[in-house]
Amino acid sequence: MSNNNKRPKALMLSAAIAAASLGMSLQAYADQYADAAEKWVTESFQRSTLSKEQQLEELAWFTNAAKEFRGMDINVVSETIATHEYEASVLAKAFTDITGIKITHTLIQEGDVIEKLQTQMQSGRNIYDAYVNDSDLIGTHFRYGKVVPIDDIMSGSGKDLTLPTLDLDDFIGLDFTTGPDGKLYQLPDQQFANLYWFRADWFERDDLKQQFRERYGYELGVPVNWSAYEDIAEFFSVHVKEIDGNRVYGHMDYGKKDPSLGWRFTDAWFSMAGAGDKGLPNGVPVDEWGIRVEECHPVGSNVSRGGATNGPAAVYATTKYVDWMKKYAPPEATGMTFSESGPVPAQGNIAQQIFWYTAFTASMVEEGLPVVNDDATPKWRMAPSPRGPYWEEGMKLGYQDVGSWTFFDSTPEKRRLAAWLYAQFTVSKTVSLEKTIAGLTPIRDSDINSEYMTEMAPKLGGLVEFYRSPARVQWTPTGTNVPDYPKLAQLWWQYIAQAASGEATPQKALDGLADAQDRVMERLERANVMPNCGPKLNEPRDPQYWLDQPGSPKPKLANEKVPGKTVPYEELLQTWEDARKG
């Protein structure tokens, strides 16, 4: 009997030891993630708009929210830029350490991202659990219904997995990722604009200023319009020619028949010229692609259908693109792509570029470059791009790239929710300022206006001042008028290349582009594959009918070469500052 009494006690002791062991194990896990959070905040995320205590609280939320996903392997993808390199090399590891969810963050070229995304949309096969995908596809995502809107995640299955401190009001790009139905479809992850770039040191040289004034009758400065840009391009390429013994050029661009040539145009040429309608973030009813939308349905891009892709403003813009590259850019520019031409201004022989992507800022401030002073301040500055003669106040003026987290309904829900946690981590206030400093692609107002960015501003050539100014709202991505970005975007480079190479006149090339876009939209209309606001094309009619209507498409101006106008850079900065304060 005494032996029988010992066995339960032994079992009880074993259970107690097991429970204690489990408790110690759970505590060890808790300590493991808390220690990881402490380590990452202390060593890697020191610069933040949050206090260290607030950062640790935010990271503790991620640790707790990730419990049911711990041990999963999640795959996400983005294009290869400095910001995403930081995410892939730093933030993915930090998230894994803090949550126990393994993240594989793949970097590929932008065109490849779109190809994978398109394949997943069409096949329903889960290729990646989340994409950082340009908001340029907002019209595509809204119309096809294959994307799970961020609003639906936050109000549905991801309600309890939405970061309490996400603070959507702090994001500067939500207008660009919101569909016509008012829903937020994508979560901004990085953001950069294309702005005018110029050699401020050359523009301040008394000898050059005097020569320019004597030749053109006004001051050398930041060009307000395309006439002034053209004069400055001619001045440096044709009349100055050499500075400090080096051949210089007044313009830089690229013209190789390559998909990136299409981006050059859909991003900014037509919007700067003024081809679309008034309206922000994009023209209504005609956007800068020249696509007219009526009651949310795309109705055409040819002028004969009420579009503007081949209208006078677009032809003017394309003509200037071709002429300036031939006359004022380095001879090799015509054979370059986006990635090949991007580093050229940093080599020191370019005076200005009509629009230049601020994503290159980080690579333009490296010590030792010909465009950087000995004190690490840049010899160059960025400013608003000049506007063409068809542009009117109230229109968008340039392009802003907003890479945004995008989730598909073909991704299994549990994997999608785990990826949703990682997406929020990459934009959380704990890490967002460090990410902004690493890639210079800000997404939060609080980061832009932080003391850290104030300290960095003198070395960034106007980037901070631009993003702090109210003017930034005039730089927007492709809007919701474009019904199928992957299908339509691939047409642009093929037709623009005809004009760039001289194979066709700008008018003929754009006529071909407008017709090709309309044929794609006709096929989409017949296939009836878009449950939301698919194309319903207008019947063609005499183009003059549409040119006689108010707004876009706009009739050809009698004089497209208006007097050149410039503004001193410091005056421009003061205007921005006054607008910001008042």
ChimeraX attribute file (.defattr): number of C-alpha atoms within 10 A of each C-alpha:
attribute: neighborCount
match mode: 1-to-1
recipient: residues
	/A:1	5
	/A:2	6
	/A:3	7
	/A:4	8
	/A:5	9
	/A:6	11
	/A:7	11
	/A:8	11
	/A:9	11
	/A:10	11
	/A:11	11
	/A:12	12
	/A:13	12
	/A:14	12
	/A:15	12
	/A:16	12
	/A:17	12
	/A:18	12
	/A:19	12
	/A:20	12
	/A:21	12
	/A:22	12
	/A:23	12
	/A:24	12
	/A:25	12
	/A:26	12
	/A:27	11
	/A:28	12
	/A:29	13
	/A:30	16
	/A:31	12
	/A:32	16
	/A:33	21
	/A:34	20
	/A:35	14
	/A:36	19
	/A:37	26
	/A:38	18
	/A:39	15
	/A:40	22
	/A:41	21
	/A:42	12
	/A:43	9
	/A:44	13
	/A:45	20
	/A:46	17
	/A:47	21
	/A:48	22
	/A:49	20
	/A:50	16
	/A:51	12
	/A:52	17
	/A:53	11
	/A:54	15
	/A:55	22
	/A:56	18
	/A:57	15
	/A:58	21
	/A:59	26
	/A:60	18
	/A:61	17
	/A:62	23
	/A:63	22
	/A:64	14
	/A:65	18
	/A:66	21
	/A:67	12
	/A:68	11
	/A:69	19
	/A:70	15
	/A:71	13
	/A:72	16
	/A:73	16
	/A:74	19
	/A:75	17
	/A:76	21
	/A:77	24
	/A:78	27
	/A:79	22
	/A:80	15
	/A:81	16
	/A:82	18
	/A:83	22
	/A:84	25
	/A:85	18
	/A:86	17
	/A:87	22
	/A:88	21
	/A:89	12
	/A:90	14
	/A:91	22
	/A:92	21
	/A:93	19
	/A:94	23
	/A:95	24
	/A:96	21
	/A:97	20
	/A:98	24
	/A:99	28
	/A:100	21
	/A:101	25
	/A:102	21
	/A:103	21
	/A:104	17
	/A:105	21
	/A:106	18
	/A:107	18
	/A:108	12
	/A:109	12
	/A:110	16
	/A:111	14
	/A:112	14
	/A:113	21
	/A:114	19
	/A:115	13
	/A:116	16
	/A:117	21
	/A:118	15
	/A:119	14
	/A:120	19
	/A:121	20
	/A:122	11
	/A:123	10
	/A:124	14
	/A:125	11
	/A:126	17
	/A:127	18
	/A:128	23
	/A:129	25
	/A:130	27
	/A:131	27
	/A:132	24
	/A:133	25
	/A:134	27
	/A:135	30
	/A:136	26
	/A:137	21
	/A:138	29
	/A:139	25
	/A:140	25
	/A:141	27
	/A:142	28
	/A:143	24
	/A:144	17
	/A:145	16
	/A:146	18
	/A:147	20
	/A:148	20
	/A:149	23
	/A:150	21
	/A:151	17
	/A:152	14
	/A:153	19
	/A:154	15
	/A:155	11
	/A:156	11
	/A:157	13
	/A:158	20
	/A:159	12
	/A:160	12
	/A:161	20
	/A:162	19
	/A:163	19
	/A:164	9
	/A:165	13
	/A:166	15
	/A:167	11
	/A:168	12
	/A:169	10
	/A:170	14
	/A:171	19
	/A:172	20
	/A:173	28
	/A:174	19
	/A:175	16
	/A:176	28
	/A:177	32
	/A:178	23
	/A:179	20
	/A:180	17
	/A:181	10
	/A:182	10
	/A:183	14
	/A:184	20
	/A:185	27
	/A:186	30
	/A:187	29
	/A:188	28
	/A:189	27
	/A:190	27
	/A:191	24
	/A:192	25
	/A:193	25
	/A:194	25
	/A:195	26
	/A:196	22
	/A:197	25
	/A:198	26
	/A:199	20
	/A:200	20
	/A:201	14
	/A:202	17
	/A:203	22
	/A:204	13
	/A:205	11
	/A:206	10
	/A:207	10
	/A:208	16
	/A:209	16
	/A:210	14
	/A:211	16
	/A:212	22
	/A:213	12
	/A:214	11
	/A:215	11
	/A:216	15
	/A:217	11
	/A:218	16
	/A:219	20
	/A:220	25
	/A:221	21
	/A:222	29
	/A:223	26
	/A:224	18
	/A:225	22
	/A:226	25
	/A:227	21
	/A:228	25
	/A:229	28
	/A:230	20
	/A:231	18
	/A:232	27
	/A:233	25
	/A:234	20
	/A:235	22
	/A:236	24
	/A:237	21
	/A:238	15
	/A:239	13
	/A:240	16
	/A:241	16
	/A:242	14
	/A:243	12
	/A:244	6
	/A:245	7
	/A:246	10
	/A:247	15
	/A:248	21
	/A:249	29
	/A:250	29
	/A:251	28
	/A:252	26
	/A:253	28
	/A:254	26
	/A:255	27
	/A:256	19
	/A:257	20
	/A:258	19
	/A:259	18
	/A:260	21
	/A:261	24
	/A:262	21
	/A:263	16
	/A:264	21
	/A:265	21
	/A:266	20
	/A:267	24
	/A:268	28
	/A:269	28
	/A:270	30
	/A:271	32
	/A:272	30
	/A:273	27
	/A:274	29
	/A:275	36
	/A:276	35
	/A:277	27
	/A:278	22
	/A:279	16
	/A:280	19
	/A:281	21
	/A:282	27
	/A:283	26
	/A:284	20
	/A:285	22
	/A:286	29
	/A:287	33
	/A:288	35
	/A:289	30
	/A:290	32
	/A:291	30
	/A:292	32
	/A:293	26
	/A:294	17
	/A:295	8
	/A:296	20
	/A:297	18
	/A:298	26
	/A:299	25
	/A:300	31
	/A:301	31
	/A:302	28
	/A:303	29
	/A:304	23
	/A:305	22
	/A:306	31
	/A:307	32
	/A:308	33
	/A:309	32
	/A:310	28
	/A:311	28
	/A:312	20
	/A:313	31
	/A:314	29
	/A:315	24
	/A:316	24
	/A:317	24
	/A:318	25
	/A:319	16
	/A:320	17
	/A:321	19
	/A:322	22
	/A:323	13
	/A:324	19
	/A:325	21
	/A:326	17
	/A:327	16
	/A:328	22
	/A:329	23
	/A:330	21
	/A:331	13
	/A:332	13
	/A:333	19
	/A:334	20
	/A:335	15
	/A:336	19
	/A:337	19
	/A:338	17
	/A:339	10
	/A:340	11
	/A:341	17
	/A:342	18
	/A:343	12
	/A:344	15
	/A:345	23
	/A:346	19
	/A:347	11
	/A:348	18
	/A:349	22
	/A:350	24
	/A:351	24
	/A:352	26
	/A:353	22
	/A:354	26
	/A:355	26
	/A:356	22
	/A:357	17
	/A:358	24
	/A:359	21
	/A:360	19
	/A:361	20
	/A:362	15
	/A:363	15
	/A:364	23
	/A:365	22
	/A:366	17
	/A:367	15
	/A:368	10
	/A:369	17
	/A:370	17
	/A:371	24
	/A:372	19
	/A:373	17
	/A:374	12
	/A:375	8
	/A:376	16
	/A:377	18
	/A:378	24
	/A:379	21
	/A:380	26
	/A:381	20
	/A:382	27
	/A:383	24
	/A:384	23
	/A:385	25
	/A:386	25
	/A:387	24
	/A:388	26
	/A:389	21
	/A:390	23
	/A:391	22
	/A:392	17
	/A:393	10
	/A:394	14
	/A:395	24
	/A:396	28
	/A:397	33
	/A:398	28
	/A:399	26
	/A:400	26
	/A:401	25
	/A:402	30
	/A:403	27
	/A:404	25
	/A:405	28
	/A:406	28
	/A:407	26
	/A:408	23
	/A:409	17
	/A:410	20
	/A:411	20
	/A:412	11
	/A:413	14
	/A:414	15
	/A:415	17
	/A:416	23
	/A:417	22
	/A:418	25
	/A:419	26
	/A:420	23
	/A:421	21
	/A:422	25
	/A:423	22
	/A:424	19
	/A:425	22
	/A:426	22
	/A:427	22
	/A:428	21
	/A:429	25
	/A:430	26
	/A:431	23
	/A:432	24
	/A:433	28
	/A:434	20
	/A:435	29
	/A:436	21
	/A:437	17
	/A:438	16
	/A:439	25
	/A:440	25
	/A:441	27
	/A:442	27
	/A:443	26
	/A:444	25
	/A:445	15
	/A:446	18
	/A:447	23
	/A:448	23
	/A:449	15
	/A:450	14
	/A:451	13
	/A:452	16
	/A:453	19
	/A:454	12
	/A:455	10
	/A:456	14
	/A:457	15
	/A:458	15
	/A:459	22
	/A:460	22
	/A:461	23
	/A:462	19
	/A:463	25
	/A:464	20
	/A:465	25
	/A:466	20
	/A:467	20
	/A:468	17
	/A:469	17
	/A:470	15
	/A:471	16
	/A:472	20
	/A:473	17
	/A:474	20
	/A:475	26
	/A:476	28
	/A:477	30
	/A:478	26
	/A:479	26
	/A:480	28
	/A:481	30
	/A:482	27
	/A:483	30
	/A:484	24
	/A:485	19
	/A:486	17
	/A:487	14
	/A:488	17
	/A:489	19
	/A:490	18
	/A:491	18
	/A:492	26
	/A:493	23
	/A:494	18
	/A:495	24
	/A:496	28
	/A:497	22
	/A:498	18
	/A:499	21
	/A:500	26
	/A:501	15
	/A:502	12
	/A:503	12
	/A:504	16
	/A:505	18
	/A:506	26
	/A:507	19
	/A:508	16
	/A:509	23
	/A:510	25
	/A:511	19
	/A:512	22
	/A:513	23
	/A:514	28
	/A:515	18
	/A:516	18
	/A:517	21
	/A:518	24
	/A:519	14
	/A:520	16
	/A:521	25
	/A:522	18
	/A:523	12
	/A:524	17
	/A:525	17
	/A:526	11
	/A:527	10
	/A:528	12
	/A:529	13
	/A:530	19
	/A:531	10
	/A:532	19
	/A:533	20
	/A:534	26
	/A:535	28
	/A:536	18
	/A:537	21
	/A:538	18
	/A:539	10
	/A:540	12
	/A:541	12
	/A:542	11
	/A:543	16
	/A:544	13
	/A:545	12
	/A:546	20
	/A:547	21
	/A:548	12
	/A:549	12
	/A:550	10
	/A:551	17
	/A:552	30
	/A:553	33
	/A:554	23
	/A:555	17
	/A:556	14
	/A:557	12
	/A:558	6
	/A:559	7
	/A:560	14
	/A:561	14
	/A:562	12
	/A:563	11
	/A:564	19
	/A:565	19
	/A:566	17
	/A:567	13
	/A:568	14
	/A:569	18
	/A:570	11
	/A:571	11
	/A:572	14
	/A:573	16
	/A:574	12
	/A:575	13
	/A:576	20
	/A:577	16
	/A:578	12
	/A:579	13
	/A:580	13
	/A:581	8
	/A:582	6
